[in-house]
Amino acid sequence: MRKKSRDNIVLVEASPPARNDKPVDSPTVGLPSDWTLRPLGDVLRLRKEVVHPRDNPRGRTTFVGLEHIESHTGRRIGAVDVEMAELTGRKPRFRTGDIVYGYLRPYLNKVWIAKFDGLCSVDQYVYHVNRELADAEFVAWFMRSPTYLRRAPIDTTPGQLPRIRTEEVAAVSVELPPLQEQRRIAARLREQLGEVARARVAVQTQISTAESLSAGLLNEVFDDSRTTEWFQCRLGDVLVRIDAGQCVNCESRQAQPSEWGVLKVSSVTWGEFREQENKVLPQGFVVPDGAEVCPGDFLISRSNTTVLVGAVVLVRQTRPRLMLSDKTLRLVPRKEAVSSEFLEFLLRSPRCRKFIEESAGGASSSMKNITQDAIRNIPIVLPRLEQQRQIASRLADGFAAARLLRTELTARSCALGRLPGAILSERFRLS
């Protein structure tokens, strides 16, 4: 491979990759007569303008790093205004119209066309496009496509992030139609993928709305104006007892079905008991009487993040041989006073959550703790037992509907997320 330097730009001529660790697809055969097959090195010139602190640069500029480029779309999602005199390391310079390409983890497809002059990170290559041969937008779309990734010999050396070298980028073949056709294809891709992006935003908005449905149901049912005639008391007034788990030094692996396990803090989330979140108890450990978790148990998380401390769940089914941990408590309610199904929703209500979060101690928001005394003092309101069951049934139906809607919308969002790759793969498909 030879390099010719001219005006701080290095021309990288095409040459076979020095190393090829995986099979690379062959380019398309049977091209239209007015199309040409070229290596990217024919249309891309590597720009090697670098700003280095030792050169005492002055002035302000804009820095666009890998984290500022959205994967697959080429959309810039951020930038940093920097004082060049304060740079702590060398930074490649890009010019308006250049292709800025993230060569670390190339499968992220972080390919951006610069709309202004600025600086980028050393994890990005800067390419000037030969305008006589290629349209920059067309080339950028190609470099974001699955076809490019299949042809690119990406280095996956153990201990290093996947990467691609400049000579390997230069050797990747691309089918080039006439310039006018390139511009037409690029414009069509911009239109199609813009429609996909707008659809994804709309679905994400719908997901946010679906997620707020559950909170809306709780707010409606437990609104202060609706509960004025309900019986007001403390949670401890309707509990028989609180059972505590214990701390055990365990292996980190999950218990097999034939083994005893102790619950991890992640086993108790809002409305969902995750039996698989457990650690195997050491051999010879004697499980205390009454410590096994059983269907019908009502659990509360004694220690967790601000959002999850005090999270409650009614265990509807579980595998045997699971033990309470020191971070999970079992609440045993008086059945003649409160329905466990109703209590599960009641303790998620705004009033109860406010009390729990204000009562939880701990210096870090990543791990808060609530005492048994604070749990007993949670203020609650209770309608008649029959009304409790009716409310719990209605809330359960509403939560199930919201959960189903979120699942459907999430699946739609995932499908839309795969669509750009499918569109680009079809446009730059191989025979």
N, C-alpha and C positions, 0 to 999 in steps of 0.2 A: 504494500500500500504506500502511495506517495502523497505528500501534503504540500500544497503550494500556498504560501502566505502572501496576502495582498490586502492592504488596508485593515489590518487586524482581524481579517477573516481567513479561516483555514479551509481550503477546499479538500474535502475528504473524497477521494476517488474510490469507486467500488472495487472491492476485492473479496475473494471468498473468505468467510469467517475463519478466524484462526482456530476456533474451537466450536464444536457443535455437539452439545450434550444430549440432544433429543432429536427425533425425526422432524424434519421441516417439510411442510407441504409444498408441492410443486406449484408454480404459478399456473394460471388458467391458460389452456391451449385454445387454438382456433379463434384468436382475437379478430375483431372487425378490422378491415383493411386500413382504416384511418386511426387505429389505436396502436400504441407502441408499448413494449414491455421494457421497463428500465429499472435499474437499481436506484434506491432512494439517494445514493451518493451522487447521481447525475442531477438531481433537482434540489438537494439540500447542501448548503455550505455551513460548516460548523463555525459559528462566531466565537472567537476566543478573546473578546475584550473583557478584561478583569479589573475591578476596582479593588485595590489592596491598601490596608491602613498605612503601610510603610511609604506609600506615595503621597501621603498627606492630602487626601481628597477633601474638597470643600463643597458646601452646598447641600441642599436637601433633595431627596429622591424618593421613589416608591419601591418598596420591596415586596415581591410576590413569590412566596415559597410554595412548596408542595402542599402544605396545609390550606393554601388559599385557592386551590384549583379543585373543582368538583370532579369526582371520578366519572368517566364515561361521557360526560356532556361537554367538557371543555369550558364550562361556565366558571368565571372568577367569582369566588364567594368571600373574598377578603383581600386585604393588603395592609401594609404598614408604612407609614410615613417615617423616614429615617433621616438622621443627620449623618452624612458620609464621614465626617470627622470622628464620629463615635463608633464606627464599624470595628468589630473585634476580629474579623477574619475576612479573607478574600471573598468577593462576590462577583459572579458573572454578570455582565451587562447585556440587556436585551434592548432592541430597537423596535419601534412601531412596525407591525407586520411580521415580525419574527415568530417562529414556532418555538415555544418553550416547552420542553419535553421532560417529564420526570422519569429518569432511567432506573431509579430504585423501585422495586416491585412494579414492573411495567404493566402487570395485569390490572393495576388500578386505573390505567388509561388516563393519566393526568397530562393532557395535551392541550395547551392554551395558545391562542393567537394573540400576541401582544397588541393592545390598543393604544399604548403609550410607551415612552422610553422608561427604563427602570433597571432594577437589580433583582436577581433571583438567587437561589441557594446553589451550593456546589453539587447538590443531588439532582440538578436539572441541566440538560443540554440546551443550548440556544442555537437555532438554525435559521439562516437566511434562505429564503426560497428563490430559486431561479424563475423569475416571472415569465421568461420566454418559453419555458417548458411546462410549468405547472401553476395551478391556482393553490394558494396557501390553504384555503379552507378545505378544498378537496383532499389535499395531502393530510391535513390534520384529521379529517374524518377517517381516512384510511388508517392512520396510525392509532386511532381509537377502536378500530374494528377487530373482531375475533380473527379475521383473516390475517391481519398484521401479526397478531400474537402467535398464530400457528406457524407463521414463516420465520419469526424472530427467534434466534438461538439464545434463549435467556439462560444466564449463568445461575445455577442453583448450588454453588459451593457450600458445603456444610459450615455453619458458623457465620455465614454472611447473608445479608438480605439478597433476594433475587435481584439481578441487575442485567443490563445489556450494555455492551461497549459501543463506542462511536463507530468503529469499523463494522460492527455487526448490524447496526442500524443502517449504515450505508449500503450493506450488501442485500438488504431485504428488497425483493422485487415488487414493483407496483405496475398495474396496467393503467396506462394513461390515455384517455381519449383526447381529442382536440381540446384546446383551451376553452372554447365556448361551451362544449359539452361538459367539461369539468365544472365550469361555473354553474351550469344548469343543474347538474347532479348535486353539487354542494348546496345550492339554494333549496332544492327539493328536500334534501336531508335536513337542512335547518328547519324547514317548515314542518316536516313529519315529526322530528324529535322535539320541536317546540310544542306541538300538540300533545305529545306524550308527557312532557314536563308539566304542562298545564293540567292534564288529567290527573297526574300524580299529586299535584298540589290540592286539587279538588277532593281527591280521595283522602288525603291526609287531614283536610278540614273536616270531612265526614267522620273520620276515625276519632278526631278530637271531640266532635259533637257526641258520638256514641259513648265515649269514655265519660262524658259529663252526665249522661243519662242516669247512671246509677246514683251519682251524688245528688242529682235533681230529685230522684225518688225519695232518698233519705231526707232531704231538706223539706220536701212536701209533707211527708208523714210525721216527722218529728218537729215541725214548726211550732214554736212556743204558743202561737195563737190557737193551735189545734189540740194542745195537750193540757190546757188549763184545768180540766176536770179530772185528769189522770192522777193517780196516787203518786206523790213525791216522796222519795226516800233515798237511802244510800245503797250501793250495791251489796255491801256487807249485810244489810237487813234481810236480803233474800237468798243468802248463801248458807249452806250447811257447813261447809269448810273449804279451805284452800289446800290442795296437796302440792308440795314442792318436790322437784326432782333433785338430783345431786350431780356434782362435778366428778367426772371420771377421766383419767388419763387413757386415751384410746389411740388405736391406729387410725390413720386418716381414711382408710378404705371403707366402703359401704359393707354392711353386714349381709352375708348370704342368708337365704330363707331359713336355713337350719340354725343360724347363729343369732345371738342376742345383739341388738344394737341400741344406741342411745341417740335421741333426737338431736339434730343440729338446730341452730337458731333459725336457719332457713326453712325448717319444716313447717313453721306456722306463718302463713300469709293470710291476707284478707280473703276469707271465704273458701280457702283451699288448703287442705292438709296434704303435705308432700311427704309421704312415708319413705320415699327413696332418699330423702335428706337425712341420713343417719350415719353414724360411725360404729364400727364393730366394737363390742365390749371385750376387754381382755379375758383370756381363758382363766377360769377359776373365779371370776367375779360373781358374787352372789347378789342377785337382783332383789332389792327389798320388797316385802309384801306390799301390794297395792301400787307399785310403781309402773306396772305395765299399762300401756295405752290401749284402750279398748273402744270399739264402736259406741257412740253415745257420749264419749268424753267431751267436755267443753274446755278447750285449751286457750291460754293467753300467753303471749310472748312477754316475759319479764324484762328482757334486755335485747335491744336492737337499735336501729337507726331511729331518728325522730319520727319518720313516717310510719315505721313498723313497730315501734315499741308500743305495747298494749294491743297489738293485733290479736284478733280472736278468731277461732274456727271451731265449728262443731264437727267432730270426727264421725263421719257417716260410715266409713269402712276403712280398714287398715289390716295390714299383715300382722301376724302375731309376733311376739318377742321383740317389742320395741319399748324402751323405757324413757320416762320423763328425764329431761336434763335439768341442770341447775338454772337454765335460762327459760324453761317452760314450766308453767303452773297449770294445774287442773282446778277449775272452778266447779264446785258441786252445788248447783242451785236447788232451792226448795221447790219441788215440782208443783206443789199446790199454790205457789205464789207467782212463778215466772216460767214461761216456756223457753227452753234453750234455743229454739229456732228464732224466737222473737229477740232474745237477748243478744244473739249474734249480730242482728241488724242494729239494735239499740246502741250497742257499744261502738258502732261505727258512726253514730249520729254526730253532728257538729258540736253539740254541747258536751258530750262525753269525750270526744277527741280533744277538744280544747282543754278540758281538765287534765286528761292523761298527759298531753304534751307539756303542759305547764308544770305538772307534778314530777315529770321524769328528770332525774338527776344525771350528772355526767358532764365533764368539760368538753367532750367532743361530740359533734352531731352524728358521727359515724357509729357511736355506741352510747345509747341512753339506757337508764335503768329506772324501773318503777317498783316501789316497795309493796309488800302485801297490805300494809296499812293504807297506802294511797289507793290501791285497787279497791279496798273495802269502802273508801270514802267517795268513790265516783258517784256523782249525783245522777239519779235515774228517775224516769217517770213511767208508770205502769198503768195501762188500762185493765179491764177485766180479762181474766185468763182466756176466755173464748175469743174476745176481740184481739188479744195478742196473737192467737193462732191464725185468725183471719188476716191480720196485717202481715204476719210473716209469710203466709202463703202468697199474698199479692206481691210482696216485695221479691220473693223468690222467683216468681214468674217474670217480673220486670227485669231483674238482674240477669236471668237466663236469656231473655230476649236481647238485652243489651250486649251480653257476651257473644251470642250468636252473630249479631250484627257486626261486632268488632272483628270476629273471626273471618267473616265474609269479606269485609272491607280490607283487612290485612292481606288476605289471599289475593284480592284484586290489586292492592298496592305492589305486592311481590311480582305479580304477573306483569304489571306495567314496568317494574324495575328491570325485568328481563327483556322487555320489548326493544330498547335501544340497541342492545347487542344483536338481537334477531334482525332488526332493520339493517344495521350495518353489515352483518354477515351476508344477508341477502344481496345487498348492493355490491359488496366486494366478494361475492361467493366464488368458490373454487369449482372447477369442473370435476 
